[in-house]
Amino acid sequence: MRQPKALYILFFTELWERFGFYTLQTILILYMSKALLYSDKNAYLLYGTFSSMLYLFPVVGGYVADRYIGYRRAIILGAILFIIGYVTIAVPKIVFFYLGLGIIVLGNSFFKPNVSSIVGELYHQEDPRREGGFTIFYMGINLGALFPPLFAGAVVSYWGWQWGFLIAAMGLLIGLTTFLSGRKFLGGSGSLPERSRLRKNGKSFYLLLILGVLAGIAIIPWIFLFPQEANYLLIVVTICIIATVFYFLSKEHKVQRNKMIACLILIVISMGFWSIYVQTFTSLMLFADRNMIKHFLGFTIDAEFTQFFNPFFIIALSPVLSKFWLFLESKKQNPTIPLKFSYGISMMAIGYFLLAICSKYFSHDGMASPWWLVMSYFLQTIGELFISPIGLAMITRLVPKHMMGLMMGVWFLTLSASFAIGGKLATLASIPKHASLVEAVAIYSHAFLVFSLFSAALAVVSYCLVPFLNKLIRGDLPESTIKGP
């Protein structure tokens, strides 16, 4: 069965946005460590705060798109803010560094949830192409993430850190151009909501929207100055958002309410997975920089290059899985969404266990072979493909259309909490300044073992919940079993 043509417009739009974003991700922790001279702990905390804000605000962007401006306008606004943010962060002044991070947070809030929401609108409720379509879309995300690790290290080495950020801005410019030129293929998907105030009083609303964006630009950079306290803000905002979701949830009928409760439980489970996954950009990056042998398949590689493996495996495996889900569906043997989540978390646990044992017992003078990292990334990637594209498809399937943008924002909200938790977990891998390579690899090995045990415990909980969640999704539970909030 062929996928809609509009999927490929969104595929390339997301590809170029992710190209820009992962150019930033590839160099950010190293920029803070080497250029801004942050300690490991401070770099981890600031990275965690930035990333948590990055995935906190999509709830707001999704809600604004749902109710007022539509997914298309939100994507355009987000892309423009992204470009401005990357250009700003390229200015070699600390004040512009914080200001640029704040603008990037706002750009992501309007862009990230709403591209995925439009993808969901391309399919009817029980369309068997949905999970395969989201897997293809997810391949676009990781195709954009594939190339930055190949060149980012060389670019900043020869021309300076600022050129890395400017290349990120170029990626967003291409992505915005792709979306604008391909809108005709979207049909009615992502257009202005029927109840939008823009249909009656557009000028006043746009003024309020601009004022809101400017207020965010002024306030968010200040949060980065207090990364420890930002976690408390995250908790308060998360509670408010969850309360809002439950308020809307109470207005839904029983079957729809049960499906959304299952969706929320799986979102919470995914939060534990992502808190370990984000070590890719923090503790695993610095491990590769300090304790990984820099020779791989006859080539000399740097720490940035290790970011290549995850998107490479996703691109290689995504088409296979997309067809595999359709094949299993035709045979009536496709695993349920909760079971796929459980499989994914299990692969994460195995991947970190392998890295913990091998880096400790098979390293030489504190230097480990890059093959252990490659194998760990391979297992983690399989886990990611069982959770991320399936989770996006889950939301567009289980959530009513009028709440899709909001709930897509909630999905990314869990990433916000995950980055905050991941930043804290990464401090387990903090290396003292004068530690030897052997001492450093021992610290990393212990941290990786903790990450593995955490994932394994979460996998057990997830497997135990599978029967209950399946019944919620199918609507098999009686009214007395699940009560509305």
C-alpha positions in Angstrom: 0.0 0.0 0.0 1.4 3.4 -1.0 1.9 6.2 1.4 0.3 9.7 0.8 2.4 12.0 -1.3 2.2 14.7 1.5 4.1 12.3 3.8 7.2 12.9 1.8 6.9 16.7 1.9 6.7 16.4 5.7 9.6 13.9 5.5 12.0 16.3 3.9 10.7 19.3 6.0 11.5 17.4 9.2 14.8 16.0 7.7 16.2 19.5 7.2 14.9 20.8 10.6 16.6 17.8 12.3 19.8 18.4 10.2 20.0 21.9 11.8 19.0 20.7 15.2 21.5 17.7 15.3 24.3 20.0 14.1 23.7 21.9 17.3 23.3 18.7 19.4 26.6 17.3 18.0 28.7 20.2 19.1 26.8 21.7 22.0 28.2 19.8 25.0 31.7 20.0 23.5 31.2 23.8 23.0 30.3 24.2 26.6 33.2 22.0 27.8 36.0 23.3 25.5 35.0 26.8 24.4 33.0 28.1 27.4 35.2 26.0 29.9 32.2 24.6 31.8 32.9 21.8 34.3 31.4 18.4 33.4 28.7 18.9 36.1 27.7 22.4 35.0 27.7 21.4 31.3 25.5 18.4 32.1 23.1 20.5 34.2 22.8 23.4 31.6 22.4 20.9 28.8 19.7 19.1 30.8 17.9 22.4 31.5 18.1 23.5 27.9 16.8 20.2 26.6 14.0 20.0 29.2 12.8 23.5 28.2 13.1 22.4 24.6 10.5 19.7 25.1 8.4 21.4 27.7 7.1 24.2 25.5 5.7 22.1 22.7 2.7 21.6 24.9 2.0 25.3 24.5 2.9 25.3 20.7 0.6 22.3 20.2 -2.3 23.9 22.1 -2.0 27.2 20.2 -2.0 25.3 16.9 -5.0 23.2 17.9 -7.1 26.1 18.9 -6.0 29.1 17.0 -3.3 29.2 14.2 -3.4 25.6 12.8 -0.4 23.3 12.3 0.8 24.9 9.1 1.2 28.4 10.5 2.8 27.0 13.6 5.4 25.2 11.6 6.3 28.3 9.6 6.6 30.4 12.8 8.7 27.7 14.5 11.1 27.5 11.5 11.7 31.3 11.5 12.4 31.3 15.2 14.8 28.4 14.8 16.8 30.3 12.1 17.0 33.4 14.3 18.1 31.3 17.3 20.9 29.6 15.5 22.2 32.9 14.0 22.1 34.4 17.5 24.0 31.6 19.2 26.7 32.0 16.6 27.7 35.4 18.0 30.7 34.7 20.3 29.3 36.3 23.4 27.8 34.5 26.4 24.7 36.8 26.5 24.0 35.8 22.9 24.6 32.1 23.7 21.8 32.2 26.3 19.5 34.3 24.2 20.0 32.0 21.2 19.1 29.0 23.3 15.9 30.7 24.4 14.8 31.5 20.9 15.6 27.9 19.8 13.3 26.6 22.6 10.5 28.7 21.3 11.1 27.7 17.7 11.0 24.0 18.7 7.7 24.6 20.6 5.9 25.6 17.5 7.6 23.3 15.0 8.1 20.0 16.6 4.6 18.8 17.7 2.8 20.1 14.7 4.7 18.4 11.9 3.9 15.1 13.6 0.3 16.2 14.0 -0.1 16.8 10.3 1.4 13.4 9.6 -1.4 11.9 11.8 -4.1 13.8 9.8 -3.0 12.0 6.6 -4.6 8.8 7.7 -8.1 7.7 8.8 -8.6 6.3 12.2 -7.9 2.6 11.5 -5.6 3.0 8.5 -3.1 0.1 8.5 -0.5 2.4 6.9 -0.2 4.7 10.0 2.6 3.0 11.9 4.5 2.3 8.7 4.1 6.0 7.7 5.4 7.2 11.0 8.3 4.8 10.8 9.2 6.3 7.4 8.7 9.8 8.8 11.0 8.9 11.7 13.6 7.7 9.1 13.5 11.3 7.8 14.2 12.6 11.2 17.3 10.4 11.5 18.4 11.0 7.9 18.7 14.6 9.0 20.6 13.5 12.1 23.0 11.3 10.1 25.3 13.9 8.4 26.1 16.4 11.2 28.4 14.0 13.0 30.3 13.4 9.8 31.3 17.0 9.3 30.5 19.1 12.4 33.8 18.2 14.2 35.9 19.1 11.1 33.9 22.4 10.5 34.5 23.7 14.0 38.1 22.5 14.0 38.9 24.5 10.8 36.5 27.4 10.9 35.4 27.7 14.5 32.3 26.9 16.6 30.2 29.7 15.0 30.2 28.0 11.6 28.6 25.0 13.1 25.7 27.1 14.4 25.4 28.9 11.0 25.2 25.6 9.1 22.3 24.7 11.5 20.5 27.9 10.4 21.0 27.0 6.7 19.4 23.6 7.4 16.3 25.3 8.8 16.1 27.7 5.9 16.1 24.7 3.4 13.4 23.0 5.6 11.2 26.1 5.6 11.6 26.4 1.8 10.7 22.8 1.3 7.5 23.1 3.4 6.3 26.3 1.7 6.9 24.9 -1.8 5.1 21.6 -1.0 2.0 22.9 0.9 -0.3 22.2 -2.1 0.1 18.4 -1.5 -1.2 18.7 2.1 -4.8 19.3 1.0 -6.8 20.4 4.0 -4.4 18.9 6.6 -3.0 21.3 9.1 -5.2 24.2 8.0 -6.8 26.8 10.3 -9.1 25.2 13.0 -12.8 25.8 12.4 -13.3 27.5 15.8 -10.2 29.6 15.5 -10.5 33.3 16.6 -8.3 34.2 13.6 -11.4 33.8 11.4 -13.0 36.7 13.1 -10.4 38.9 14.8 -7.0 38.0 13.3 -5.1 41.2 13.9 -5.6 41.4 17.7 -4.7 37.7 18.1 -1.5 38.0 16.0 -0.5 40.9 18.2 -1.0 38.8 21.4 1.0 36.0 19.8 3.9 38.3 18.9 3.9 39.7 22.4 3.8 36.2 23.9 6.8 35.2 21.8 8.8 38.3 22.8 8.0 37.6 26.4 9.3 34.1 26.0 12.5 35.4 24.4 13.0 37.8 27.4 12.2 35.2 30.1 13.6 31.8 29.0 17.3 32.8 28.9 17.2 33.8 32.6 16.1 30.3 33.4 19.4 28.9 32.0 21.3 30.9 34.6 19.6 28.8 37.3 19.7 25.2 36.0 19.1 23.6 39.5 16.1 25.7 40.2 14.7 25.2 36.7 13.9 21.6 37.7 11.3 22.9 40.2 9.8 25.1 37.5 9.5 22.0 35.3 7.7 20.1 38.1 5.2 23.0 38.6 4.5 23.5 34.9 4.2 19.7 34.4 1.6 19.4 37.2 -0.4 22.3 35.6 -0.3 20.7 32.2 -1.3 17.3 33.5 -4.2 18.9 35.4 -5.3 20.6 32.1 -5.1 17.3 30.2 -7.2 15.5 32.9 -9.8 18.4 32.7 -10.2 17.8 29.0 -10.1 14.0 29.6 -13.1 14.2 32.0 -15.2 15.6 29.1 -14.6 12.6 26.8 -16.9 9.5 26.7 -15.9 6.3 28.4 -14.2 4.4 25.5 -12.2 7.5 24.4 -11.3 8.3 27.9 -9.9 4.8 28.5 -7.8 5.0 25.4 -6.3 8.3 26.5 -5.5 6.9 29.9 -3.6 4.1 28.3 -1.9 6.7 26.1 -0.8 8.7 29.2 0.5 5.6 31.0 2.6 4.7 28.0 3.9 8.2 27.8 5.0 8.0 31.4 6.8 4.7 30.7 8.6 6.2 27.7 9.9 9.0 30.0 12.2 6.4 31.7 13.4 5.2 28.4 14.3 8.6 27.1 16.1 9.6 30.4 18.7 6.9 29.5 18.6 7.5 25.8 19.7 11.1 26.2 23.0 10.0 27.6 24.0 9.8 23.9 24.5 13.6 24.0 26.2 13.9 27.4 28.0 11.0 29.2 28.4 8.9 26.1 29.8 11.8 24.1 32.4 12.6 26.7 33.2 8.9 27.2 33.9 8.7 23.4 36.0 11.9 23.6 38.2 10.6 26.5 38.1 6.9 26.7 37.5 5.6 23.2 40.2 4.5 20.8 40.0 6.9 17.9 40.6 4.3 15.1 37.6 2.6 13.4 37.7 0.5 10.2 41.0 2.1 9.2 39.8 5.7 9.8 40.6 8.2 12.5 37.4 9.3 14.1 36.5 11.9 16.8 33.8 11.9 19.5 31.4 13.8 17.2 31.5 11.0 14.7 30.0 8.6 17.2 26.7 10.5 16.8 26.6 9.0 13.3 25.8 5.4 14.4 22.4 5.9 15.9 20.8 7.7 12.8 22.6 5.3 10.5 21.1 2.3 12.1 17.7 4.0 12.2 17.8 4.7 8.4 19.0 1.1 7.8 16.3 -0.5 9.9 13.3 1.8 9.4 12.2 0.6 6.0 12.5 -3.0 7.1 10.4 -2.4 10.2 7.8 -0.3 8.2 7.2 -3.3 5.9 7.5 -5.8 8.8 4.6 -4.1 10.7 2.4 -4.3 7.6 3.3 -7.9 7.1 2.5 -8.8 10.7 -0.8 -6.8 10.5 -1.8 -8.8 7.4 -1.1 -12.0 9.4 -3.0 -10.6 12.5 0.2 -11.0 14.5 1.3 -7.4 14.9 2.4 -6.9 18.6 0.3 -4.4 20.5 1.7 -0.9 21.3 2.3 -1.7 25.0 4.2 -4.8 24.1 6.4 -2.9 21.6 7.2 -0.4 24.3 8.3 -3.2 26.6 10.5 -4.7 23.9 12.1 -1.3 23.3 13.0 -0.7 26.9 14.5 -4.2 27.1 16.9 -3.5 24.2 18.0 -0.3 26.0 18.9 -2.3 29.1 20.9 -4.9 27.1 22.7 -2.2 25.2 24.0 -0.4 28.3 24.8 -3.7 30.1 27.0 -4.7 27.1 28.8 -1.3 27.3 29.3 -1.4 31.0 30.9 -4.9 31.0 33.0 -4.5 27.9 34.3 -1.0 28.8 35.4 -2.3 32.2 36.9 -5.7 31.3 38.0 -5.3 27.7 39.6 -1.9 27.7 43.4 -1.4 27.6 45.0 1.3 29.7 41.6 3.0 30.1 40.9 3.1 26.3 38.0 1.0 25.0 37.4 -0.2 21.4 34.8 1.9 19.5 33.1 -1.4 18.5 31.6 -1.7 22.0 29.9 1.7 21.5 28.8 0.7 18.0 27.1 -2.5 19.3 25.5 -0.6 22.2 24.1 2.0 19.8 22.8 -0.7 17.6 20.7 -2.3 20.4 19.6 1.2 21.7 18.4 2.0 18.2 16.3 -1.1 17.9 14.7 0.0 21.2 14.2 3.5 19.9 12.4 2.2 16.8 10.0 0.2 19.1 9.1 3.3 21.0 9.4 6.7 19.2 7.6 6.2 15.9 5.2 3.9 17.5 4.5 6.5 20.2 3.8 9.2 17.6 1.5 6.9 15.8 -0.2 5.9 19.1 -1.1 9.5 19.8 -2.6 10.2 16.4 -4.6 6.9 16.7 -5.9 7.0 20.3 -6.4 10.8 20.8 -9.3 12.7 19.3 -8.5 15.2 16.6 -9.3 18.3 18.7 -6.7 17.3 21.3 -4.0 15.9 19.0 -1.7 18.9 19.1 -1.9 19.2 22.9 -1.3 15.5 23.4 1.6 15.5 20.9 3.0 18.3 23.1 2.5 16.1 26.2 4.5 13.4 24.4 7.4 15.8 24.0 6.8 17.0 27.6 8.0 13.6 28.7 11.2 14.3 26.8 11.5 17.5 28.7 11.3 15.6 32.0 13.6 12.9 30.6 16.3 15.4 29.7 16.1 16.9 33.2 16.3 13.4 34.7 19.0 12.4 32.2 21.1 15.4 33.1 21.0 14.3 36.8 21.8 10.7 35.9 24.7 11.9 33.7 26.4 13.3 36.8 27.0 9.7 37.8 29.6 9.8 35.0 31.3 13.1 36.1 35.0 12.7 35.9 37.3 14.6 38.3 39.7 16.9 36.4 42.9 15.0 37.3 41.6 11.5 37.0 43.6 9.0 35.0 42.1 7.2 32.0 41.8 4.0 34.0 40.0 5.8 36.8 37.7 7.5 34.3 36.7 4.3 32.5 35.9 2.7 35.9 33.5 5.6 36.7 31.9 5.4 33.2 31.5 1.6 33.5 29.7 1.9 36.9 27.4 4.6 35.5 26.5 2.5 32.5 25.7 -0.4 34.7 23.3 1.8 36.7 21.6 2.9 33.5 21.2 -0.8 32.5 19.7 -1.8 35.8 17.3 1.2 35.7 16.1 0.2 32.2 15.7 -3.4 33.2 13.5 -2.6 36.2 11.4 -0.3 34.0 11.0 -3.1 31.4 9.7 -5.5 34.0 7.1 -2.9 35.1 6.1 -2.3 31.4 5.7 -6.1 30.7 3.4 -6.4 33.8 1.2 -3.6 32.6 0.7 -5.0 29.0 -2.5 -6.9 29.6 -4.2 -4.0 31.5 -3.2 -1.5 28.8 -4.4 -3.7 26.0 -7.8 -3.9 27.6 -7.9 -0.1 28.0 -7.1 0.4 24.3 -9.6 -2.2 23.2 -12.3 -0.7 25.5 -12.8 -4.1 27.3 -12.8 -2.7 30.9 -16.1 -2.1 32.6 -17.1 1.4 33.8 -16.3 0.5 37.4 -12.7 -0.4 36.6 -11.6 3.0 35.2 -13.2 6.1 36.6 -12.9 9.5 35.1 -10.9 12.1 36.9 
